[in-house]
């Protein structure tokens, strides 16, 4: 049963973070014309969306080292504190959530790395326990 929590968190993050316009992104998760060097500071503040998902299904905000993911029409959220290790690496620590049935738990820690950017698009690699996933998001504000 110990594997259920990390697996559930991975599924949640995979669903939440996979984003980016298909015209700007390749199927292999790489950006077509990545910034060199990556503009990692784009993740520090703003509003982020998933490709082909209306804002009412999911969006994320980052402000003052707090990341909040909204879903279910904005009725539910997961709020995490962000600790930036450097420009491209950061950890999120869950501090509050509204959906009691969601497998994410207060205190869960996710290690994240911005691996590529292209304008407002970001490719992020997240690690939960020993599992890694990559996702694409777009900064809209």
ZIJOMO-V985831 format. One record per pair of residues at least 4 apart in sequence whose C-alpha atoms are under 8 Angstrom apart, sorted by the first residue. I is the first residue (numbers start at 1). GAP is how many residues later the second one is. D is the distance in whole Angstrom. If there is no record, write none. Layout:
I/GAP/D  I/GAP/D
//
This chain:
1/4/8  2/4/8  3/4/6  4/4/6  5/4/6  5/98/6  5/99/7  6/4/6  6/122/6  6/123/7  6/125/8  7/4/6  8/4/6  8/95/6  8/96/7  9/4/6  9/94/7  9/95/6  9/119/7  10/4/6  10/118/7  10/121/7  10/122/8  10/123/7  11/4/6  12/4/6  13/4/6  14/4/6  14/119/7  14/120/7  14/121/7  16/34/8  16/42/7  17/33/7  17/118/5  17/119/6  17/120/6  18/32/6  18/33/8  18/116/7  18/117/4  18/118/5  18/119/6  19/30/7  19/31/4  19/32/5  19/33/8  19/116/6  19/117/4  19/118/4  19/119/7  20/4/7  20/5/7  20/29/8  20/30/6  20/31/5  20/101/6  20/102/8  20/116/5  20/117/5  20/118/5  21/4/6  21/30/6  21/31/8  21/117/8  22/4/7  22/5/8  22/29/8  24/7/6  24/8/6  25/4/7  25/5/6  25/6/5  25/7/6  26/4/6  26/5/6  26/6/6  29/94/7  29/105/8  29/106/8  29/107/7  30/86/8  30/93/7  31/85/7  31/86/7  31/87/7  31/92/8  33/85/6  34/4/7  34/82/6  34/83/6  34/84/5  35/4/7  35/81/7  35/82/6  35/83/5  35/84/7  38/76/8  38/77/7  38/78/6  38/79/5  38/80/8  39/77/8  39/78/6  39/79/8  39/80/8  40/47/6  40/48/5  40/74/6  40/76/8  40/77/7  41/46/6  41/47/7  42/4/8  42/78/7  42/97/8  43/19/8  43/79/8  44/18/7  44/19/7  44/21/7  45/16/7  45/17/5  45/18/5  45/19/7  45/20/8  46/15/6  46/16/5  46/17/7  46/93/7  46/94/7  46/95/5  47/12/7  47/13/6  47/14/4  47/15/7  47/92/6  47/93/6  47/94/5  48/11/6  48/12/5  48/13/6  48/89/6  48/90/5  48/91/4  48/92/6  48/93/7  49/4/7  49/6/7  49/9/7  49/10/5  49/11/7  49/88/6  49/89/6  49/90/7  49/91/7  50/4/8  50/8/7  50/9/7  50/86/8  50/87/6  50/88/7  51/86/7  51/87/8  53/4/6  53/5/7  54/4/7  55/4/6  55/18/8  56/15/7  56/16/7  56/17/4  56/18/6  57/13/8  57/14/5  57/15/6  57/16/5  57/17/8  58/11/7  58/12/5  58/13/4  58/14/7  58/15/7  58/16/8  59/10/6  59/11/5  59/12/7  60/7/7  60/8/6  60/9/4  60/10/6  61/6/6  61/7/5  61/8/7  62/4/6  62/5/4  62/6/6  63/4/7  65/16/6  65/17/5  65/18/7  66/13/7  66/14/6  66/15/5  66/16/6  67/12/6  67/13/5  67/14/6  67/15/7  67/25/8  68/9/6  68/10/6  68/11/4  68/12/6  69/8/5  69/9/5  69/10/6  70/4/5  70/5/7  70/6/6  70/7/4  70/8/7  71/4/7  71/5/5  71/6/6  72/4/6  76/21/7  76/22/5  76/23/6  77/20/6  77/21/6  77/22/7  78/16/7  78/17/8  78/18/6  78/19/4  78/20/7  79/15/6  79/16/6  79/17/5  79/18/6  80/12/6  80/13/5  80/14/4  80/15/5  80/16/7  81/11/6  81/12/5  81/13/6  81/14/7  82/8/7  82/9/6  82/10/5  82/11/7  83/7/5  83/8/5  83/9/6  84/4/8  84/5/6  84/6/4  84/7/7  85/4/5  85/5/5  85/6/8  86/4/7  88/25/6  88/26/5  88/27/7  89/22/8  89/23/6  89/24/4  89/25/7  90/21/6  90/22/5  90/23/6  91/18/7  91/19/6  91/20/4  91/21/6  92/17/6  92/18/5  92/19/7  92/20/8  93/13/8  93/14/6  93/15/6  93/16/5  93/17/7  94/10/8  94/11/7  94/12/5  94/13/5  94/14/5  94/15/7  95/11/5  95/12/6  96/10/6  97/8/8  97/9/7  104/4/7  109/19/7  110/16/7  110/17/6  110/18/5  110/19/8  111/15/6  111/16/5  111/17/7  112/12/7  112/13/6  112/14/4  112/15/6  113/11/6  113/12/5  113/13/6  114/8/7  114/9/6  114/10/4  114/11/6  115/7/8  115/8/6  115/9/6  115/10/7  116/6/6  116/7/5  116/8/7  117/4/6  117/5/5  117/6/6  118/4/7  120/18/6  120/19/5  120/20/7  121/15/7  121/16/6  121/17/4  121/18/6  122/14/6  122/15/5  122/16/6  122/17/8  123/11/7  123/12/6  123/13/5  123/14/7  124/10/6  124/11/5  124/12/6  124/13/8  125/7/7  125/8/6  125/9/4  125/10/7  126/6/6  126/7/5  126/8/6  126/9/8  127/4/6  127/5/4  127/6/7  128/4/7
//
